[in-house]
């Protein structure tokens, strides 16, 4: 009975460090043999990452390219950010196609047929359709049984929130194969005359296939998730009404109807505050996730994989966690900040490049607009 209680506690999100406390009362809706069998199956289900993929636009924009139309240069950008290149959507390219390509590659690596996908989570804050793109990905992949597909909006933390959601659907909902896609095209919301922000961002997509497994093979060990709306003002792209004549001004009772046409403002960021925020909360969050996973200490994981926002932030967090540079995954120099795509993009490159091997444990963290931040401890393969 004790083992059953502990397994159930893991399903319902109780950390291993807190299982010595009183466990929650679990109410089963059925006392039949079938109900007991289903409960037993759920508490013995784990999940693991078995495939990954990524895609980037064809247009590469270098620091020298930016220097042609804004007051900057390669040394100024690379010294402050570590970024030298970024990819930007152009021509007939769109974000959904990148997401589809990344998802296809993840399925191919995992050797999973699209008809066996139970759920698609599209993590993005800059999709091609304001109502979401996940169902379009579902159709393009050829999923035959109309699996659930929806979007998650959490900016640069989005992919890890998607990973957490996938684990919940698998461990508590009986899902078997969940695609988590992180894709963003922040170039659409950047003021390309503002050298403080336009130098940072690029477009990309990355995906992983999370699969149900026996609890003994569980590869998602611990999460730590937070948000702080008070910090929203430091990184924001707000809804605004366009300045147009009010056609209904002759009728005093209708001065605000019909609504004016609208759009979103350029991304506005207080870089100094975001830097201080990231180097403060990310180490704390990773340490909390490690503790929940029962793996406290930087020697208990193989790789540190952070949201690729800025090399100075990555270095600062690694120093606080006492993780040497040779155990830090970074590709920010080639792609810049790709928001929700950055972690799966870097993971895919590390896996396909032979750096990350099956069985390696990764400590990952995302942080950004909201403000939101999230950490996950997981094993690859």
TORMAR-932065 format. One record per residue (C-alpha): residue number from 1; x, y, z. Coordinates in steps of 0.2 Angstrom, whole numbers, padded with zeros to 4 digits, always signed. Example, Ala and Ser with C-alpha at 12.3 -4.5 7.8 and 13.67 -1.06 7.14 Angstrom:
# residues 2
{1,{+0062,-0022,+0039}}
{2,{+0068,-0005,+0036}}
This chain:
# residues 381
{1,{+0000,+0000,+0000}}
{2,{+0014,+0012,+0004}}
{3,{+0022,+0009,-0013}}
{4,{+0005,+0013,-0021}}
{5,{+0003,+0029,-0012}}
{6,{+0020,+0035,-0016}}
{7,{+0018,+0031,-0035}}
{8,{+0001,+0040,-0034}}
{9,{+0009,+0055,-0026}}
{10,{+0021,+0056,-0041}}
{11,{+0007,+0056,-0053}}
{12,{-0002,+0070,-0044}}
{13,{+0014,+0081,-0044}}
{14,{+0020,+0078,-0026}}
{15,{+0039,+0079,-0025}}
{16,{+0049,+0065,-0019}}
{17,{+0056,+0076,-0005}}
{18,{+0038,+0079,+0001}}
{19,{+0031,+0061,+0001}}
{20,{+0035,+0059,+0019}}
{21,{+0021,+0071,+0023}}
{22,{+0003,+0065,+0023}}
{23,{-0002,+0059,+0006}}
{24,{-0018,+0066,-0002}}
{25,{-0034,+0056,-0001}}
{26,{-0037,+0048,-0018}}
{27,{-0055,+0044,-0022}}
{28,{-0059,+0031,-0035}}
{29,{-0075,+0033,-0045}}
{30,{-0077,+0014,-0047}}
{31,{-0073,-0001,-0036}}
{32,{-0074,-0013,-0050}}
{33,{-0060,-0023,-0056}}
{34,{-0059,-0013,-0072}}
{35,{-0057,+0003,-0062}}
{36,{-0044,-0004,-0051}}
{37,{-0034,-0010,-0066}}
{38,{-0035,+0007,-0074}}
{39,{-0029,+0015,-0058}}
{40,{-0015,+0002,-0057}}
{41,{-0010,+0006,-0075}}
{42,{-0009,+0025,-0072}}
{43,{+0002,+0024,-0056}}
{44,{+0014,+0013,-0065}}
{45,{+0016,+0024,-0080}}
{46,{+0031,+0035,-0084}}
{47,{+0036,+0045,-0099}}
{48,{+0052,+0048,-0109}}
{49,{+0059,+0058,-0123}}
{50,{+0062,+0047,-0138}}
{51,{+0063,+0059,-0153}}
{52,{+0068,+0077,-0158}}
{53,{+0069,+0088,-0173}}
{54,{+0071,+0106,-0178}}
{55,{+0069,+0118,-0193}}
{56,{+0076,+0135,-0196}}
{57,{+0072,+0148,-0210}}
{58,{+0084,+0149,-0225}}
{59,{+0089,+0167,-0223}}
{60,{+0104,+0170,-0212}}
{61,{+0106,+0187,-0205}}
{62,{+0124,+0191,-0198}}
{63,{+0129,+0205,-0186}}
{64,{+0137,+0214,-0201}}
{65,{+0121,+0213,-0211}}
{66,{+0112,+0222,-0196}}
{67,{+0126,+0235,-0196}}
{68,{+0121,+0241,-0213}}
{69,{+0105,+0249,-0207}}
{70,{+0107,+0252,-0188}}
{71,{+0121,+0259,-0178}}
{72,{+0130,+0244,-0172}}
{73,{+0144,+0232,-0177}}
{74,{+0149,+0213,-0175}}
{75,{+0160,+0216,-0160}}
{76,{+0147,+0227,-0151}}
{77,{+0134,+0213,-0153}}
{78,{+0144,+0198,-0150}}
{79,{+0153,+0205,-0134}}
{80,{+0136,+0209,-0126}}
{81,{+0126,+0194,-0132}}
{82,{+0137,+0181,-0139}}
{83,{+0126,+0181,-0155}}
{84,{+0134,+0182,-0172}}
{85,{+0120,+0176,-0183}}
{86,{+0101,+0173,-0183}}
{87,{+0088,+0165,-0195}}
{88,{+0073,+0176,-0201}}
{89,{+0058,+0171,-0210}}
{90,{+0057,+0178,-0227}}
{91,{+0048,+0176,-0244}}
{92,{+0035,+0162,-0243}}
{93,{+0041,+0154,-0228}}
{94,{+0030,+0153,-0212}}
{95,{+0031,+0147,-0194}}
{96,{+0019,+0133,-0196}}
{97,{+0029,+0125,-0210}}
{98,{+0044,+0125,-0199}}
{99,{+0034,+0118,-0184}}
{100,{+0028,+0104,-0196}}
{101,{+0046,+0100,-0202}}
{102,{+0052,+0099,-0184}}
{103,{+0038,+0088,-0179}}
{104,{+0041,+0076,-0194}}
{105,{+0059,+0074,-0189}}
{106,{+0055,+0070,-0171}}
{107,{+0043,+0057,-0176}}
{108,{+0055,+0049,-0188}}
{109,{+0069,+0048,-0175}}
{110,{+0056,+0041,-0163}}
{111,{+0050,+0029,-0176}}
{112,{+0032,+0033,-0172}}
{113,{+0019,+0034,-0185}}
{114,{+0008,+0050,-0186}}
{115,{-0008,+0039,-0183}}
{116,{-0001,+0034,-0166}}
{117,{+0000,+0052,-0160}}
{118,{-0012,+0056,-0146}}
{119,{-0009,+0075,-0143}}
{120,{+0000,+0089,-0151}}
{121,{+0005,+0104,-0141}}
{122,{+0011,+0120,-0151}}
{123,{+0021,+0131,-0139}}
{124,{+0022,+0148,-0147}}
{125,{+0018,+0167,-0144}}
{126,{+0020,+0172,-0162}}
{127,{+0010,+0159,-0173}}
{128,{+0003,+0162,-0190}}
{129,{-0015,+0162,-0184}}
{130,{-0021,+0170,-0168}}
{131,{-0033,+0156,-0165}}
{132,{-0018,+0144,-0165}}
{133,{-0008,+0132,-0177}}
{134,{-0008,+0115,-0168}}
{135,{-0023,+0108,-0178}}
{136,{-0014,+0113,-0194}}
{137,{+0001,+0103,-0189}}
{138,{-0010,+0089,-0185}}
{139,{-0018,+0089,-0202}}
{140,{-0001,+0091,-0211}}
{141,{+0007,+0076,-0201}}
{142,{-0007,+0065,-0207}}
{143,{-0014,+0060,-0190}}
{144,{-0029,+0049,-0194}}
{145,{-0039,+0049,-0178}}
{146,{-0041,+0068,-0175}}
{147,{-0030,+0068,-0159}}
{148,{-0032,+0084,-0148}}
{149,{-0020,+0098,-0154}}
{150,{-0019,+0115,-0146}}
{151,{-0008,+0130,-0143}}
{152,{+0001,+0135,-0127}}
{153,{+0007,+0154,-0125}}
{154,{+0020,+0156,-0112}}
{155,{+0034,+0165,-0123}}
{156,{+0052,+0158,-0119}}
{157,{+0046,+0147,-0105}}
{158,{+0033,+0139,-0117}}
{159,{+0042,+0123,-0122}}
{160,{+0045,+0118,-0104}}
{161,{+0027,+0121,-0099}}
{162,{+0023,+0110,-0114}}
{163,{+0034,+0096,-0108}}
{164,{+0026,+0097,-0091}}
{165,{+0009,+0096,-0099}}
{166,{+0014,+0081,-0109}}
{167,{+0020,+0072,-0094}}
{168,{+0003,+0076,-0085}}
{169,{-0007,+0069,-0100}}
{170,{+0003,+0054,-0101}}
{171,{+0005,+0050,-0082}}
{172,{-0013,+0055,-0077}}
{173,{-0023,+0054,-0093}}
{174,{-0017,+0038,-0102}}
{175,{-0010,+0046,-0117}}
{176,{+0004,+0037,-0126}}
{177,{+0013,+0048,-0138}}
{178,{+0013,+0067,-0136}}
{179,{+0022,+0079,-0148}}
{180,{+0028,+0095,-0140}}
{181,{+0033,+0109,-0153}}
{182,{+0041,+0125,-0148}}
{183,{+0041,+0138,-0162}}
{184,{+0042,+0156,-0163}}
{185,{+0045,+0170,-0176}}
{186,{+0049,+0185,-0164}}
{187,{+0056,+0194,-0179}}
{188,{+0038,+0199,-0183}}
{189,{+0037,+0210,-0168}}
{190,{+0054,+0217,-0167}}
{191,{+0058,+0235,-0171}}
{192,{+0072,+0233,-0183}}
{193,{+0078,+0251,-0180}}
{194,{+0080,+0247,-0161}}
{195,{+0098,+0240,-0159}}
{196,{+0094,+0236,-0141}}
{197,{+0082,+0222,-0146}}
{198,{+0082,+0218,-0164}}
{199,{+0100,+0211,-0163}}
{200,{+0094,+0197,-0151}}
{201,{+0080,+0188,-0160}}
{202,{+0078,+0175,-0173}}
{203,{+0065,+0162,-0179}}
{204,{+0065,+0143,-0178}}
{205,{+0055,+0128,-0173}}
{206,{+0060,+0113,-0162}}
{207,{+0050,+0097,-0157}}
{208,{+0051,+0082,-0146}}
{209,{+0041,+0066,-0145}}
{210,{+0036,+0061,-0127}}
{211,{+0031,+0043,-0125}}
{212,{+0023,+0033,-0111}}
{213,{+0034,+0020,-0103}}
{214,{+0035,+0009,-0088}}
{215,{+0037,+0019,-0072}}
{216,{+0054,+0011,-0070}}
{217,{+0060,+0019,-0086}}
{218,{+0053,+0036,-0082}}
{219,{+0064,+0050,-0089}}
{220,{+0055,+0066,-0083}}
{221,{+0061,+0068,-0065}}
{222,{+0056,+0085,-0059}}
{223,{+0049,+0102,-0063}}
{224,{+0049,+0119,-0055}}
{225,{+0036,+0131,-0063}}
{226,{+0033,+0150,-0059}}
{227,{+0026,+0166,-0065}}
{228,{+0026,+0184,-0059}}
{229,{+0014,+0197,-0067}}
{230,{+0022,+0211,-0058}}
{231,{+0037,+0209,-0070}}
{232,{+0027,+0209,-0086}}
{233,{+0032,+0227,-0089}}
{234,{+0050,+0222,-0093}}
{235,{+0046,+0212,-0108}}
{236,{+0030,+0215,-0117}}
{237,{+0021,+0217,-0134}}
{238,{+0004,+0225,-0131}}
{239,{-0012,+0226,-0140}}
{240,{-0017,+0243,-0146}}
{241,{-0030,+0251,-0157}}
{242,{-0024,+0260,-0173}}
{243,{-0026,+0278,-0173}}
{244,{-0040,+0281,-0186}}
{245,{-0055,+0292,-0187}}
{246,{-0070,+0287,-0177}}
{247,{-0084,+0284,-0189}}
{248,{-0097,+0284,-0176}}
{249,{-0093,+0301,-0168}}
{250,{-0109,+0309,-0173}}
{251,{-0119,+0297,-0161}}
{252,{-0113,+0301,-0143}}
{253,{-0120,+0284,-0137}}
{254,{-0109,+0275,-0150}}
{255,{-0092,+0283,-0148}}
{256,{-0083,+0267,-0144}}
{257,{-0092,+0256,-0157}}
{258,{-0088,+0248,-0169}}
{259,{-0071,+0245,-0162}}
{260,{-0056,+0252,-0172}}
{261,{-0044,+0241,-0181}}
{262,{-0030,+0234,-0170}}
{263,{-0013,+0227,-0169}}
{264,{+0001,+0223,-0157}}
{265,{+0015,+0235,-0153}}
{266,{+0033,+0231,-0156}}
{267,{+0042,+0221,-0143}}
{268,{+0048,+0232,-0129}}
{269,{+0061,+0225,-0117}}
{270,{+0071,+0232,-0102}}
{271,{+0086,+0221,-0105}}
{272,{+0095,+0226,-0089}}
{273,{+0080,+0220,-0078}}
{274,{+0078,+0204,-0088}}
{275,{+0096,+0200,-0086}}
{276,{+0095,+0203,-0067}}
{277,{+0079,+0193,-0066}}
{278,{+0086,+0178,-0076}}
{279,{+0102,+0176,-0066}}
{280,{+0093,+0177,-0050}}
{281,{+0078,+0165,-0053}}
{282,{+0085,+0152,-0065}}
{283,{+0098,+0145,-0053}}
{284,{+0085,+0144,-0039}}
{285,{+0073,+0136,-0050}}
{286,{+0085,+0123,-0057}}
{287,{+0090,+0119,-0039}}
{288,{+0072,+0117,-0034}}
{289,{+0069,+0105,-0049}}
{290,{+0084,+0095,-0044}}
{291,{+0078,+0093,-0026}}
{292,{+0061,+0088,-0032}}
{293,{+0069,+0075,-0043}}
{294,{+0080,+0069,-0029}}
{295,{+0096,+0074,-0038}}
{296,{+0102,+0089,-0028}}
{297,{+0119,+0096,-0034}}
{298,{+0126,+0100,-0051}}
{299,{+0136,+0083,-0051}}
{300,{+0120,+0074,-0053}}
{301,{+0116,+0079,-0071}}
{302,{+0126,+0079,-0087}}
{303,{+0121,+0094,-0096}}
{304,{+0115,+0112,-0092}}
{305,{+0103,+0118,-0106}}
{306,{+0096,+0135,-0104}}
{307,{+0084,+0146,-0115}}
{308,{+0096,+0153,-0127}}
{309,{+0093,+0172,-0123}}
{310,{+0110,+0179,-0121}}
{311,{+0127,+0170,-0118}}
{312,{+0131,+0182,-0103}}
{313,{+0115,+0175,-0095}}
{314,{+0120,+0157,-0099}}
{315,{+0137,+0160,-0092}}
{316,{+0131,+0169,-0076}}
{317,{+0119,+0155,-0072}}
{318,{+0132,+0141,-0075}}
{319,{+0144,+0150,-0064}}
{320,{+0131,+0151,-0050}}
{321,{+0127,+0133,-0052}}
{322,{+0146,+0128,-0053}}
{323,{+0144,+0120,-0070}}
{324,{+0159,+0120,-0081}}
{325,{+0158,+0127,-0098}}
{326,{+0161,+0110,-0106}}
{327,{+0144,+0104,-0099}}
{328,{+0134,+0118,-0105}}
{329,{+0124,+0117,-0121}}
{330,{+0124,+0133,-0131}}
{331,{+0120,+0138,-0149}}
{332,{+0115,+0156,-0146}}
{333,{+0129,+0162,-0157}}
{334,{+0121,+0154,-0173}}
{335,{+0103,+0157,-0170}}
{336,{+0100,+0171,-0157}}
{337,{+0085,+0171,-0145}}
{338,{+0072,+0160,-0154}}
{339,{+0060,+0160,-0139}}
{340,{+0050,+0144,-0136}}
{341,{+0060,+0135,-0150}}
{342,{+0077,+0138,-0142}}
{343,{+0078,+0123,-0130}}
{344,{+0072,+0110,-0142}}
{345,{+0082,+0117,-0156}}
{346,{+0098,+0117,-0145}}
{347,{+0093,+0099,-0139}}
{348,{+0091,+0093,-0157}}
{349,{+0108,+0099,-0162}}
{350,{+0116,+0092,-0147}}
{351,{+0108,+0075,-0150}}
{352,{+0111,+0074,-0168}}
{353,{+0129,+0080,-0166}}
{354,{+0133,+0066,-0154}}
{355,{+0135,+0077,-0139}}
{356,{+0120,+0071,-0129}}
{357,{+0119,+0052,-0128}}
{358,{+0105,+0041,-0122}}
{359,{+0104,+0040,-0103}}
{360,{+0112,+0058,-0101}}
{361,{+0102,+0068,-0088}}
{362,{+0099,+0086,-0093}}
{363,{+0094,+0101,-0082}}
{364,{+0084,+0114,-0093}}
{365,{+0077,+0130,-0089}}
{366,{+0066,+0143,-0099}}
{367,{+0063,+0161,-0094}}
{368,{+0055,+0176,-0102}}
{369,{+0039,+0187,-0105}}
{370,{+0025,+0185,-0092}}
{371,{+0036,+0185,-0083}}
{372,{+0037,+0166,-0082}}
{373,{+0051,+0154,-0078}}
{374,{+0052,+0135,-0078}}
{375,{+0064,+0121,-0075}}
{376,{+0064,+0103,-0079}}
{377,{+0076,+0088,-0075}}
{378,{+0075,+0074,-0088}}
{379,{+0084,+0060,-0096}}
{380,{+0087,+0059,-0115}}
{381,{+0081,+0042,-0123}}
